[in-house]
Amino acid sequence: MSRLRLGVNIDHVATVRNARGTVFPDPVRAAKLAEEAGADGITAHLREDHRHISDSDIERLAETLRVPLNFEMAATAEMHAIALRHRPHAVCIVPEKREERTTEGGLEVARQENELAHFIAPLRDAGCRVSIFIAADRPQVEAARRIGAAVVELHTGAYCDAHHEGHFAARDAELSRLRDMAAFAHDLGLEVHAGHGLTYETVQPVAAFPQVMELNIGHFLIGEAIFRGLPASIAEMRRLMDEARGD
Ligand code: PXP
């Protein structure tokens, strides 16, 4: 099986910084440390309300990272302009509601195909690999393919929540949907990524899907870094991913 990439999402370093309105902890310093600890990429979500990552964080990440930057953003004109200015390696289009605590669901691609196709074309032309964050639903996968996305990232949040809440039948049903849709998307020619809510307990069954090429993980890794430090937090995730993959 091909080596599974780990994208480390550093948004929640910025959450801690912004809780005090100071300049520390610096998410760019965390990104560099993650890079040294073996992250294959760094993911950062510039939300419309800029409540964690800021414009200047994105600018500094784009300038200083050696590994690819995966820029997560909503499909808005403002974010489009920022992405075209920095031309990150990857752009992941996510749904965004101001009142949500995190990205709760996947993007409704099927309902806005034309708009999204026009939105992503210039990003693709600028050399960005466009990824669409979706629920593991067949119509969403098909629509992502039709609008010309290169990648789909499957939302693993419902699977992880069900596991940590002890709803194991629901967890297994979610996992089976993820497995089927990873295979389906791959058969359509899409590159498959997955992420949201993944932890040491939930990562292995997803990492074992042969079609999945990349996992994007943030909140748990940053939280775990409080106890064991960021490099060790990442190293353990890497170890579990490799073990699941049979590497
Ligand atoms: N992938 C996408 C598309 C996301 O929006 C997020 C959260 O910003 C993640 C992965 C990482 O999720 P978590 O922080 O729960 O690991």
Residues whose N, C-alpha, C, O or C-beta is under 5 A from the ligand:
A	BS01	PXP	N9 H45 V94 T103 F133 G195 H196 G197 L198 N216 I217 G218 H219 F220
